[in-house]
Amino acid sequence: MNKKSLRRSVSKSNLLSKFASPVHRKYMQYYCQSYTWTNHGRHWKTRVEPFELISVDPTTIKERQTKRDVFHGPYVSEILSGDWDKGTEPLADYDLYQSLRNHFESGVPWKNTEFYERVSANVDDEGWQKWGCNTLEEFESRLDAIDQLYSTIKTEGYRTQRELISEDLDDPIYNGWRSLPPELYEISVVINRSGEAVFFEGRHRLTIAQCLNLDRIPVRVKARHMEWQKYRESRAITQDVDQVLASTNSVDEAEPSHPDL
C-alpha cells in the first residue's frame, strides 16, 4: 500500500486525527505562537495571536488576496507594512467562487460550471493534480464532499474545527486528516490598511456561508497591515483611558463595532 492509500484508509477511521496528529499539532502550535510573538506580537499592546478567531459578517468579504509572496507561510500571524494589501481581486472574478455560487444558488451541475471545465480540460496533463486528487474520479469525489459540507452547514449550522473534534464529528473536506491545530483549518483573512477583511484561505466555507446568508462566521486573521495595527493600538490606548473615566462615571463605555477591535 502506498503512502496516499494508507492516508486515505487511516483517515476514514479517524485514527490519525486521534492518535498520530496530536504530537505534530503540539509542535505546530508552539512554532506558530513562538514565531508570531517573537517577530510580531511582542512589539504591540494589542494581541497578535495565530489561533484567535474573530466573528465577521461573511458578506463583508468581497476581495481575495492575490499577492502572497510577502507572507511567511499560511500558519503564523503577521503585521506587515508596504503595498501588499493592494494586491487583491474581487471574489466575483474567481471562477471557483462563481462556480460554487452557481452550483449552490442556481442548481447548476458541477460538470456545467466554468471551474469544472477548466480543471477537467487539464486532467490528462503529465503530473496533473488538484486538491490532492490524481484522477478525474477523485476530483469528482471531492466535489461530492463539498456538496456534503454545504448540506451539513445548512442543516446543522456552522461549527468550528475545534467543535467538530470535541464532538467527535467528521469533516466532509478534511475527513480526519487534521495534523495541524484545528484553528489553522478555519477560514482565514488578512486585514488591509482600511480595516477591511480580505479573503485568504477557506474558499469553500466562505462561499457556502455567503450562499446560506449566515449572519456571522469565525475567521482567523492571517495578517494585518501595519497602518491598521497602529489604529488598533490607538483604540486600545483610548479604551484604557475610557475605562478609567467610566469607573468614575464620567463617560459611558461603548462596545467597538469592528470585529478586530
C-alpha positions in Angstrom: 0.0 0.0 0.0 1.5 3.3 -1.0 1.5 6.4 1.3 -1.5 8.1 -0.3 -3.6 4.9 0.0 -2.5 4.5 3.6 -3.6 8.0 4.4 -7.0 7.5 2.9 -7.6 4.3 4.8 -6.5 5.6 8.1 -8.4 8.9 7.7 -11.6 7.0 7.2 -11.4 5.6 10.7 -10.2 8.9 12.1 -7.3 7.2 13.9 -4.7 9.6 12.5 -6.6 12.6 14.0 -6.9 10.9 17.4 -3.5 9.4 17.9 -0.8 10.4 15.4 -1.7 14.0 14.8 -1.6 15.4 18.4 2.2 15.3 18.5 2.5 17.3 15.3 -0.3 19.6 16.4 1.6 20.4 19.6 4.7 21.2 17.7 2.9 23.4 15.2 1.1 25.2 18.0 4.4 26.0 19.6 6.0 27.0 16.4 3.2 29.3 15.2 2.8 31.0 18.6 6.6 31.5 19.2 7.2 32.8 15.7 4.2 35.1 15.8 5.2 36.5 19.2 8.9 36.8 18.5 8.6 38.6 15.2 5.3 40.5 15.6 3.3 40.1 18.8 5.9 41.3 21.3 6.0 44.7 19.7 2.4 45.5 20.3 0.0 46.0 23.2 -3.0 44.6 21.3 -3.0 40.8 20.8 -1.5 39.2 17.8 -2.5 35.6 18.2 -2.3 33.0 15.3 -5.1 30.8 16.7 -7.5 33.5 17.8 -10.8 33.6 15.9 -12.9 36.7 15.3 -16.6 36.8 14.2 -17.4 38.5 11.0 -20.3 39.0 8.6 -19.3 36.9 5.6 -21.0 39.2 3.1 -18.4 41.9 4.0 -15.6 39.8 2.5 -15.6 40.8 -1.2 -11.9 40.7 -2.2 -9.3 37.9 -2.2 -5.6 38.3 -1.6 -3.6 37.5 -4.7 -0.2 39.0 -3.7 1.2 36.4 -1.3 4.9 36.4 -1.7 5.3 38.7 1.3 3.9 36.2 3.8 5.8 33.8 6.0 3.7 30.7 5.2 0.0 30.4 5.9 0.1 29.5 9.6 1.6 32.3 11.5 0.0 35.7 12.1 1.9 38.8 10.9 2.0 42.6 10.9 3.3 43.9 7.6 3.9 47.3 6.0 4.0 48.0 2.3 1.6 47.8 -0.5 0.8 44.1 -0.3 -2.8 44.9 0.7 -3.3 46.4 -2.8 -2.6 43.0 -4.5 -6.3 41.8 -4.5 -9.0 41.0 -6.9 -12.8 40.8 -6.5 -14.1 37.4 -5.4 -16.6 37.6 -8.2 -13.8 37.3 -10.7 -12.6 34.0 -9.3 -14.0 31.1 -11.4 -14.2 28.7 -8.4 -16.2 31.3 -6.4 -18.6 31.9 -9.2 -18.9 28.1 -9.9 -19.7 27.4 -6.2 -22.4 30.1 -6.2 -23.9 29.0 -9.4 -23.9 25.4 -8.2 -25.5 26.1 -4.8 -27.7 29.0 -5.5 -28.9 28.2 -9.1 -28.6 24.5 -9.1 -26.0 24.4 -11.9 -24.5 20.8 -12.1 -20.8 20.7 -11.3 -20.0 19.5 -14.8 -21.6 22.6 -16.3 -19.6 25.1 -14.2 -16.6 27.0 -15.5 -14.4 25.7 -12.8 -15.1 22.0 -13.7 -14.5 22.7 -17.3 -11.1 24.3 -16.6 -9.9 21.6 -14.3 -11.2 18.6 -16.4 -9.6 20.1 -19.5 -6.1 19.6 -17.9 -6.7 16.2 -16.3 -4.6 14.4 -18.9 -1.6 16.7 -18.4 1.5 15.0 -17.0 1.7 15.4 -13.3 -1.8 16.8 -13.0 -3.2 17.2 -9.5 -6.0 19.2 -7.9 -6.8 19.3 -4.2 -4.7 16.1 -3.8 -6.6 14.3 -6.5 -4.8 12.5 -9.2 -7.7 11.4 -11.4 -11.0 13.0 -12.5 -12.9 10.4 -10.5 -11.1 11.5 -7.3 -11.7 15.2 -8.2 -15.5 14.4 -8.6 -15.5 12.7 -5.2 -14.0 15.9 -3.8 -16.9 17.8 -5.3 -19.3 15.4 -3.7 -17.6 16.2 -0.3 -18.2 19.9 -0.9 -21.9 19.1 -1.5 -21.9 17.2 1.8 -20.3 20.2 3.5 -23.0 22.5 2.2 -25.8 20.2 3.4 -24.2 19.8 6.8 -23.8 23.5 7.4 -27.3 24.1 6.1 -29.0 21.6 8.4 -26.7 21.6 11.4 -25.2 25.1 11.5 -21.7 26.3 11.1 -19.2 24.6 13.5 -15.6 25.4 14.1 -13.0 22.7 13.6 -12.4 22.5 17.3 -16.1 22.0 17.9 -16.1 19.2 15.3 -13.2 17.5 17.1 -14.7 17.9 20.6 -18.0 16.4 19.3 -16.1 13.6 17.5 -17.7 14.6 14.2 -16.1 14.0 10.8 -15.4 16.9 8.5 -16.5 16.2 4.9 -13.5 18.0 3.5 -10.6 17.0 5.8 -12.1 13.6 6.7 -10.0 13.0 9.8 -6.6 14.1 8.4 -6.0 17.0 10.8 -2.3 17.2 11.6 -2.4 20.9 12.5 -4.1 22.8 15.3 -7.8 23.0 14.4 -7.8 26.8 14.1 -5.5 26.5 11.1 -8.2 24.8 9.1 -10.6 27.8 9.6 -11.4 30.5 7.1 -8.5 33.0 7.2 -8.4 36.6 6.2 -5.9 39.4 6.0 -6.9 42.9 7.2 -5.9 45.8 5.0 -4.9 49.3 6.0 -8.5 50.4 6.0 -9.6 47.6 8.3 -11.3 45.6 5.6 -11.2 41.8 5.8 -9.8 40.2 2.6 -10.2 36.5 1.9 -7.0 34.4 2.3 -7.9 30.7 2.7 -11.1 28.6 3.2 -12.9 29.4 -0.1 -15.5 26.6 0.2 -16.7 27.5 3.7 -16.7 31.2 2.9 -18.8 30.8 -0.3 -21.2 28.4 1.4 -21.6 30.8 4.3 -22.5 33.6 1.8 -24.8 31.3 -0.1 -26.7 30.4 3.1 -26.8 34.1 4.2 -25.2 33.3 7.6 -25.0 36.3 9.9 -21.6 35.6 11.3 -18.7 33.1 10.9 -15.5 32.6 12.8 -12.3 33.5 10.9 -8.6 33.6 11.7 -6.6 36.7 11.0 -3.5 35.7 9.0 -2.0 39.2 8.6 -2.8 42.8 9.4 -1.4 45.9 7.6 0.9 48.0 9.8 -1.4 51.0 9.5 -4.4 49.0 10.7 -2.4 47.6 13.6 -1.4 51.2 14.6 -5.1 52.1 14.6 -5.8 49.0 16.8 -3.1 50.3 19.2 -4.6 53.8 19.3 -8.0 52.4 20.0 -6.6 50.1 22.8 -5.0 53.1 24.5 -8.2 55.2 24.1 -10.2 52.3 25.5 -7.9 52.1 28.6 -8.5 55.8 29.2 -12.2 55.4 28.7 -12.3 52.6 31.2 -10.6 54.7 33.8 -13.1 57.6 33.2 -16.0 55.2 33.2 -15.0 53.9 36.6 -15.6 57.4 37.9 -18.9 57.6 36.0 -17.5 60.3 33.7 -18.2 58.5 30.4 -20.1 55.5 29.2 -18.2 52.6 27.7 -19.0 51.8 24.1 -18.5 48.4 22.5 -16.3 48.7 19.4 -18.2 47.7 16.3 -15.3 46.3 14.2 -14.7 42.6 14.9 -10.9 43.2 15.1 -11.1 45.8 17.9 
